[in-house]
């Protein structure tokens, strides 16, 4: 199935029917060699109504089985449209707006967006960072005043407490970003993550946070003194990661308004994947993320259960 879409009009024209979407998802998932999700070694028979049968387990499946689309009554046409809009909008899209765009309830749109975020944790962008790496941390999860009343924390005067959660970002210049939600900015929390994701002897740029002091034992560590209003010293700066923080905060504050600590990592992954695919064309980004929807299940009960 040859496709070439660069706009919403192209997308609609390409996926005129549900069968077009099914054929496309099968191609992206199996590339003409259908594999049983129940037993990868099993022979597979093609059946009616786009179903397949796993011979070894005697179970039936289709292209949605064991993906973020499984057990969803929403047509793939609407899923594809939601995926396109969500991945293309630089600051994201609210569930209220998506519900109007594809004609579903706000609750359904909210669940769809979280399923899509679940697929945005892509293995291609988990490779170790090297060369010049900018490292910084920020506070974000939106304004607590935008919470539901029963979830707001209040002080003795009854005023809403502004809450913030830390996020550690590691950006390879001219490369990709890895960002992780962390409970605090202490060395014992930050250093293991940096050791895990940054190659030894990389040139690491940070501010003067005390937690970073021991980085010189493993990396070529350089700092800028933000407290003294020093932001650039030749090649030493963290402006790249700060640019990412500005996009993240504008998206969460301006589009989503608030994100719970439980779901914040999913929102961070959403903005990280947009940054990491910034050089991709529209269809390449669509295909890359669609190919990562397999082996990922997220039920509504799991989504709403308390952390």
C-alpha positions as a Markdown table, in Angstrom:
| # | Residue | x | y | z |
|---|---|---|---|---|
| 1 | Unk | 0.0 | 0.0 | 0.0 |
| 2 | Unk | 1.7 | 3.2 | -1.2 |
| 3 | Unk | 1.1 | 6.3 | 0.8 |
| 4 | Unk | 2.3 | 9.8 | 0.9 |
| 5 | Unk | 0.5 | 12.2 | 3.2 |
| 6 | Unk | 1.7 | 15.6 | 4.3 |
| 7 | Unk | -1.5 | 17.1 | 5.6 |
| 8 | Unk | -4.9 | 16.2 | 7.1 |
| 9 | Unk | -6.4 | 16.3 | 3.6 |
| 10 | Unk | -3.8 | 13.8 | 2.5 |
| 11 | Unk | -4.5 | 11.6 | 5.5 |
| 12 | Unk | -8.3 | 11.6 | 4.9 |
| 13 | Unk | -7.7 | 10.7 | 1.2 |
| 14 | Unk | -5.2 | 8.0 | 2.1 |
| 15 | Unk | -7.5 | 6.3 | 4.7 |
| 16 | Unk | -10.9 | 6.6 | 3.0 |
| 17 | Unk | -12.2 | 3.4 | 4.6 |
| 18 | Unk | -11.6 | 1.3 | 7.7 |
| 19 | Unk | -10.1 | -1.4 | 5.5 |
| 20 | Unk | -7.5 | 1.0 | 4.3 |
| 21 | Unk | -6.5 | 1.6 | 7.9 |
| 22 | Unk | -6.4 | -2.1 | 8.7 |
| 23 | Unk | -4.2 | -2.9 | 5.7 |
| 24 | Unk | -1.8 | -0.1 | 6.7 |
| 25 | Unk | -1.6 | -1.2 | 10.3 |
| 26 | Unk | -1.0 | -4.8 | 9.2 |
| 27 | Unk | 1.8 | -3.6 | 6.9 |
| 28 | Unk | 3.4 | -1.5 | 9.6 |
| 29 | Unk | 3.2 | -4.3 | 12.2 |
| 30 | Unk | 4.0 | -7.4 | 10.2 |
| 31 | Unk | 5.3 | -6.3 | 6.8 |
| 32 | Unk | 3.6 | -9.2 | 5.0 |
| 33 | Unk | 4.7 | -11.8 | 7.5 |
| 34 | Unk | 2.0 | -12.1 | 10.1 |
| 35 | Unk | 3.2 | -13.3 | 13.5 |
| 36 | Unk | 1.0 | -14.6 | 16.2 |
| 37 | Unk | 0.9 | -12.5 | 19.4 |
| 38 | Unk | 0.3 | -15.7 | 21.4 |
| 39 | Unk | 3.2 | -17.8 | 19.9 |
| 40 | Unk | 5.7 | -16.2 | 17.6 |
| 41 | Unk | 6.8 | -19.7 | 16.4 |
| 42 | Unk | 3.3 | -20.8 | 15.4 |
| 43 | Unk | 1.9 | -21.1 | 11.9 |
| 44 | Unk | -0.8 | -18.6 | 11.1 |
| 45 | Unk | -4.0 | -19.0 | 9.0 |
| 46 | Unk | -5.8 | -16.1 | 7.5 |
| 47 | Unk | -9.6 | -16.1 | 8.3 |
| 48 | Unk | -12.5 | -14.0 | 7.4 |
| 49 | Unk | -13.2 | -10.4 | 8.6 |
| 50 | Unk | -9.5 | -9.5 | 8.9 |
| 51 | Unk | -8.8 | -12.2 | 11.5 |
| 52 | Unk | -6.0 | -14.7 | 11.8 |
| 53 | Unk | -5.7 | -18.0 | 13.7 |
| 54 | Unk | -2.7 | -19.1 | 15.7 |
| 55 | Unk | -2.4 | -22.8 | 15.1 |
| 56 | Unk | -0.4 | -23.6 | 18.2 |
| 57 | Unk | -2.7 | -21.9 | 20.6 |
| 58 | Unk | -5.9 | -22.2 | 18.6 |
| 59 | Unk | -6.6 | -18.5 | 19.3 |
| 60 | Unk | -7.9 | -15.9 | 16.9 |
| 61 | Unk | -6.4 | -12.4 | 16.6 |
| 62 | Unk | -6.2 | -9.3 | 14.3 |
| 63 | Unk | -4.0 | -6.4 | 13.8 |
| 64 | Unk | -5.3 | -4.7 | 16.9 |
| 65 | Unk | -4.5 | -7.6 | 19.3 |
| 66 | Unk | -1.9 | -6.7 | 21.9 |
| 67 | Unk | -1.6 | -3.1 | 20.8 |
| 68 | Unk | -2.9 | 0.2 | 22.2 |
| 69 | Unk | -5.9 | -0.3 | 19.9 |
| 70 | Unk | -7.0 | -3.6 | 21.4 |
| 71 | Unk | -10.6 | -3.7 | 22.9 |
| 72 | Unk | -11.3 | -0.2 | 21.6 |
| 73 | Unk | -14.6 | 0.3 | 19.8 |
| 74 | Unk | -13.2 | 3.5 | 18.2 |
| 75 | Unk | -12.6 | 3.0 | 14.4 |
| 76 | Unk | -9.0 | 3.0 | 13.3 |
| 77 | Unk | -9.9 | 6.0 | 11.0 |
| 78 | Unk | -10.5 | 8.0 | 14.2 |
| 79 | Unk | -7.4 | 6.5 | 15.9 |
| 80 | Unk | -5.3 | 7.5 | 12.9 |
| 81 | Unk | -6.7 | 11.0 | 12.8 |
| 82 | Unk | -6.1 | 11.4 | 16.6 |
| 83 | Unk | -2.5 | 10.0 | 16.2 |
| 84 | Unk | -1.8 | 12.4 | 13.3 |
| 85 | Unk | -3.1 | 15.5 | 15.1 |
| 86 | Unk | -1.5 | 14.6 | 18.4 |
| 87 | Unk | 2.0 | 13.9 | 16.9 |
| 88 | Unk | 1.9 | 17.0 | 14.7 |
| 89 | Unk | 0.8 | 19.7 | 17.2 |
| 90 | Unk | 4.0 | 21.2 | 18.7 |
| 91 | Unk | 2.4 | 21.8 | 22.0 |
| 92 | Unk | 0.0 | 18.9 | 22.1 |
| 93 | Unk | -3.8 | 18.9 | 22.1 |
| 94 | Unk | -6.3 | 18.8 | 24.9 |
| 95 | Unk | -8.8 | 16.0 | 25.2 |
| 96 | Unk | -11.6 | 18.6 | 24.9 |
| 97 | Unk | -10.3 | 19.8 | 21.6 |
| 98 | Unk | -9.6 | 16.3 | 20.3 |
| 99 | Unk | -13.1 | 15.2 | 21.3 |
| 100 | Unk | -14.5 | 17.9 | 19.0 |
| 101 | Unk | -12.1 | 17.2 | 16.2 |
| 102 | Unk | -12.9 | 13.5 | 15.9 |
| 103 | Unk | -16.4 | 13.5 | 17.4 |
| 104 | Unk | -15.9 | 11.4 | 20.5 |
| 105 | Unk | -16.6 | 12.1 | 24.2 |
| 106 | Unk | -14.1 | 14.0 | 26.2 |
| 107 | Unk | -13.6 | 11.0 | 28.4 |
| 108 | Unk | -12.9 | 8.8 | 25.3 |
| 109 | Unk | -10.5 | 11.4 | 23.9 |
| 110 | Unk | -8.6 | 11.6 | 27.2 |
| 111 | Unk | -8.2 | 7.8 | 27.2 |
| 112 | Unk | -7.1 | 7.8 | 23.6 |
| 113 | Unk | -4.4 | 10.5 | 24.3 |
| 114 | Unk | -3.0 | 8.5 | 27.2 |
| 115 | Unk | -2.9 | 5.3 | 25.1 |
| 116 | Unk | -1.0 | 7.2 | 22.4 |
| 117 | Unk | 1.4 | 8.7 | 25.1 |
| 118 | Unk | 2.0 | 5.1 | 26.2 |
| 119 | Unk | 3.4 | 4.3 | 22.7 |
| 120 | Unk | 5.6 | 7.4 | 22.8 |
| 121 | Unk | 8.2 | 5.8 | 25.0 |
| 122 | Unk | 10.2 | 4.7 | 21.9 |
| 123 | Unk | 13.3 | 2.5 | 22.2 |
| 124 | Unk | 15.1 | 4.3 | 19.3 |
| 125 | Unk | 15.6 | 7.3 | 21.6 |
| 126 | Unk | 17.0 | 5.4 | 24.6 |
| 127 | Unk | 20.5 | 5.1 | 23.2 |
| 128 | Unk | 23.3 | 6.5 | 25.4 |
| 129 | Unk | 24.2 | 10.1 | 24.9 |
| 130 | Unk | 27.7 | 11.1 | 24.0 |
| 131 | Unk | 30.0 | 13.9 | 22.7 |
| 132 | Unk | 28.6 | 17.2 | 24.2 |
| 133 | Unk | 25.7 | 16.6 | 26.6 |
| 134 | Unk | 23.7 | 19.4 | 28.3 |
| 135 | Unk | 22.1 | 18.4 | 31.7 |
| 136 | Unk | 19.6 | 20.4 | 33.6 |
| 137 | Unk | 16.6 | 20.0 | 35.8 |
| 138 | Unk | 13.3 | 21.9 | 36.1 |
| 139 | Unk | 10.1 | 22.1 | 38.0 |
| 140 | Unk | 6.9 | 21.5 | 36.2 |
| 141 | Unk | 3.4 | 19.9 | 36.2 |
| 142 | Unk | 1.3 | 22.9 | 35.6 |
| 143 | Unk | -0.6 | 25.1 | 38.0 |
| 144 | Unk | -2.2 | 23.3 | 40.9 |
| 145 | Unk | -5.0 | 25.8 | 40.8 |
| 146 | Unk | -6.2 | 23.9 | 37.6 |
| 147 | Unk | -6.8 | 20.7 | 39.6 |
| 148 | Unk | -10.2 | 19.3 | 40.4 |
| 149 | Unk | -11.3 | 20.7 | 43.8 |
| 150 | Unk | -11.0 | 17.4 | 45.5 |
| 151 | Unk | -7.4 | 17.0 | 44.5 |
| 152 | Unk | -6.1 | 20.4 | 45.4 |
| 153 | Unk | -3.8 | 20.8 | 48.4 |
| 154 | Unk | -4.6 | 23.8 | 50.5 |
| 155 | Unk | -2.8 | 25.8 | 53.2 |
| 156 | Unk | -4.2 | 26.8 | 56.5 |
| 157 | Unk | -5.8 | 29.9 | 54.9 |
| 158 | Unk | -7.6 | 27.7 | 52.4 |
| 159 | Unk | -5.5 | 28.9 | 49.5 |
| 160 | Unk | -4.3 | 26.4 | 46.8 |
| 161 | Unk | -0.7 | 25.4 | 47.2 |
| 162 | Unk | 1.4 | 25.6 | 44.1 |
| 163 | Unk | 3.0 | 22.2 | 43.6 |
| 164 | Unk | 5.9 | 21.3 | 41.4 |
| 165 | Unk | 7.7 | 18.1 | 40.4 |
| 166 | Unk | 11.3 | 17.9 | 39.2 |
| 167 | Unk | 12.3 | 16.6 | 35.8 |
| 168 | Unk | 15.9 | 15.8 | 34.9 |
| 169 | Unk | 16.8 | 16.4 | 31.2 |
| 170 | Unk | 19.9 | 15.1 | 29.3 |
| 171 | Unk | 20.3 | 16.5 | 25.8 |
| 172 | Unk | 23.0 | 15.5 | 23.3 |
| 173 | Unk | 23.7 | 18.5 | 21.1 |
| 174 | Unk | 22.4 | 17.9 | 17.6 |
| 175 | Unk | 21.0 | 14.6 | 19.0 |
| 176 | Unk | 18.1 | 13.4 | 21.1 |
| 177 | Unk | 16.9 | 14.1 | 24.6 |
| 178 | Unk | 16.1 | 11.8 | 27.5 |
| 179 | Unk | 14.0 | 13.3 | 30.3 |
| 180 | Unk | 13.0 | 11.6 | 33.6 |
| 181 | Unk | 10.7 | 12.7 | 36.3 |
| 182 | Unk | 12.5 | 12.6 | 39.7 |
| 183 | Unk | 11.2 | 13.1 | 43.3 |
| 184 | Unk | 14.1 | 15.4 | 44.2 |
| 185 | Unk | 17.3 | 17.1 | 43.0 |
| 186 | Unk | 19.7 | 15.3 | 45.3 |
| 187 | Unk | 22.9 | 13.7 | 44.0 |
| 188 | Unk | 21.8 | 10.2 | 45.0 |
| 189 | Unk | 18.8 | 10.6 | 42.7 |
| 190 | Unk | 20.3 | 12.4 | 39.7 |
| 191 | Unk | 23.7 | 10.8 | 39.4 |
| 192 | Unk | 22.6 | 7.2 | 38.8 |
| 193 | Unk | 20.3 | 8.4 | 36.0 |
| 194 | Unk | 23.1 | 10.4 | 34.4 |
| 195 | Unk | 25.5 | 7.4 | 34.7 |
| 196 | Unk | 22.9 | 5.2 | 33.0 |
| 197 | Unk | 22.2 | 7.4 | 30.0 |
| 198 | Unk | 25.4 | 9.3 | 29.3 |
| 199 | Unk | 28.6 | 7.7 | 27.9 |
| 200 | Unk | 31.7 | 7.9 | 30.1 |
| 201 | Unk | 34.1 | 10.8 | 29.2 |
| 202 | Unk | 31.4 | 12.8 | 27.4 |
| 203 | Unk | 31.7 | 16.6 | 27.7 |
| 204 | Unk | 28.9 | 17.4 | 30.2 |
| 205 | Unk | 27.5 | 20.9 | 30.6 |
| 206 | Unk | 25.5 | 21.8 | 33.7 |
| 207 | Unk | 24.7 | 24.7 | 36.0 |
| 208 | Unk | 26.3 | 24.8 | 39.5 |
| 209 | Unk | 23.9 | 22.6 | 41.3 |
| 210 | Unk | 25.8 | 20.9 | 44.1 |
| 211 | Unk | 24.4 | 17.5 | 43.0 |
| 212 | Unk | 26.6 | 17.7 | 39.9 |
| 213 | Unk | 29.9 | 18.3 | 41.6 |
| 214 | Unk | 31.1 | 14.7 | 41.4 |
| 215 | Unk | 30.4 | 14.4 | 37.7 |
| 216 | Unk | 34.1 | 15.3 | 37.0 |
| 217 | Unk | 35.1 | 11.9 | 38.2 |
| 218 | Unk | 33.5 | 10.3 | 35.1 |
| 219 | Unk | 33.0 | 13.1 | 32.6 |
| 220 | Unk | 34.6 | 16.2 | 31.3 |
| 221 | Unk | 32.4 | 18.5 | 33.4 |
| 222 | Unk | 31.9 | 22.2 | 32.7 |
| 223 | Unk | 29.5 | 24.6 | 34.4 |
| 224 | Unk | 27.8 | 27.9 | 33.9 |
| 225 | Unk | 27.0 | 30.1 | 36.9 |
| 226 | Unk | 23.3 | 31.0 | 36.4 |
| 227 | Unk | 23.2 | 32.6 | 39.9 |
| 228 | Unk | 25.8 | 35.1 | 38.6 |
| 229 | Unk | 23.8 | 35.6 | 35.4 |
| 230 | Unk | 26.3 | 33.7 | 33.4 |
| 231 | Unk | 24.5 | 31.7 | 30.7 |
| 232 | Unk | 27.1 | 31.2 | 28.0 |
| 233 | Unk | 30.8 | 30.8 | 28.2 |
| 234 | Unk | 32.0 | 29.9 | 24.7 |
| 235 | Unk | 30.8 | 26.3 | 24.0 |
| 236 | Unk | 29.7 | 25.9 | 27.7 |
| 237 | Unk | 26.0 | 26.5 | 28.0 |
| 238 | Unk | 22.7 | 24.7 | 28.6 |
| 239 | Unk | 20.6 | 26.7 | 26.2 |
| 240 | Unk | 19.5 | 23.6 | 24.2 |
| 241 | Unk | 17.9 | 21.8 | 27.2 |
| 242 | Unk | 16.4 | 25.1 | 28.4 |
| 243 | Unk | 14.8 | 25.5 | 25.0 |
| 244 | Unk | 13.2 | 22.1 | 25.5 |
| 245 | Unk | 12.0 | 23.1 | 29.0 |
| 246 | Unk | 10.2 | 26.1 | 27.5 |
| 247 | Unk | 8.3 | 23.9 | 25.0 |
| 248 | Unk | 7.4 | 21.5 | 27.8 |
| 249 | Unk | 6.2 | 24.1 | 30.1 |
| 250 | Unk | 4.2 | 26.0 | 27.5 |
| 251 | Unk | 2.5 | 22.8 | 26.5 |
| 252 | Unk | 1.6 | 21.7 | 30.0 |
| 253 | Unk | 0.7 | 25.2 | 31.3 |
| 254 | Unk | -1.0 | 26.4 | 28.1 |
| 255 | Unk | -2.7 | 23.2 | 26.7 |
| 256 | Unk | -3.1 | 20.7 | 29.6 |
| 257 | Unk | -2.9 | 23.3 | 32.4 |
| 258 | Unk | -2.0 | 20.6 | 34.9 |
| 259 | Unk | -0.6 | 17.1 | 35.0 |
| 260 | Unk | -0.6 | 14.7 | 38.0 |
| 261 | Unk | 2.6 | 13.3 | 39.3 |
| 262 | Unk | 1.4 | 9.8 | 38.3 |
| 263 | Unk | 1.0 | 10.8 | 34.6 |
| 264 | Unk | 3.7 | 13.4 | 34.3 |
| 265 | Unk | 6.3 | 11.0 | 32.9 |
| 266 | Unk | 3.9 | 10.2 | 30.0 |
| 267 | Unk | 3.5 | 14.0 | 29.3 |
| 268 | Unk | 7.3 | 14.4 | 29.4 |
| 269 | Unk | 7.7 | 11.5 | 27.0 |
| 270 | Unk | 5.2 | 13.1 | 24.7 |
| 271 | Unk | 7.2 | 16.3 | 24.4 |
| 272 | Unk | 10.5 | 14.4 | 24.2 |
| 273 | Unk | 9.4 | 12.3 | 21.2 |
| 274 | Unk | 8.3 | 15.5 | 19.4 |
| 275 | Unk | 11.7 | 17.0 | 20.0 |
| 276 | Unk | 13.5 | 13.8 | 19.0 |
| 277 | Unk | 11.5 | 13.6 | 15.7 |
| 278 | Unk | 11.9 | 17.3 | 14.9 |
| 279 | Unk | 13.7 | 16.6 | 11.7 |
| 280 | Unk | 11.2 | 13.9 | 10.5 |
| 281 | Unk | 8.6 | 14.7 | 7.9 |
| 282 | Unk | 4.9 | 14.2 | 8.8 |
| 283 | Unk | 4.5 | 10.6 | 7.5 |
| 284 | Unk | 7.9 | 9.4 | 8.9 |
| 285 | Unk | 6.9 | 10.6 | 12.4 |
| 286 | Unk | 3.4 | 9.0 | 12.0 |
| 287 | Unk | 4.9 | 5.7 | 10.9 |
| 288 | Unk | 7.6 | 5.6 | 13.5 |
| 289 | Unk | 5.2 | 6.0 | 16.3 |
| 290 | Unk | 2.6 | 3.7 | 14.8 |
| 291 | Unk | 5.2 | 1.0 | 14.7 |
| 292 | Unk | 5.7 | 1.3 | 18.4 |
| 293 | Unk | 2.0 | 0.6 | 19.3 |
| 294 | Unk | 2.5 | -3.2 | 19.5 |
| 295 | Unk | 3.2 | -5.1 | 22.7 |
| 296 | Unk | 1.6 | -2.2 | 24.6 |
| 297 | Unk | -1.6 | -2.5 | 26.5 |
| 298 | Unk | -3.1 | 0.2 | 28.7 |
| 299 | Unk | -6.5 | -0.4 | 30.3 |
| 300 | Unk | -8.7 | 2.3 | 31.6 |
| 301 | Unk | -8.7 | 0.7 | 35.1 |
| 302 | Unk | -4.9 | 0.8 | 35.2 |
| 303 | Unk | -4.9 | 4.3 | 33.9 |
| 304 | Unk | -7.1 | 5.7 | 36.7 |
| 305 | Unk | -6.0 | 3.6 | 39.6 |
| 306 | Unk | -4.2 | 5.5 | 42.3 |
| 307 | Unk | -0.4 | 5.4 | 42.3 |
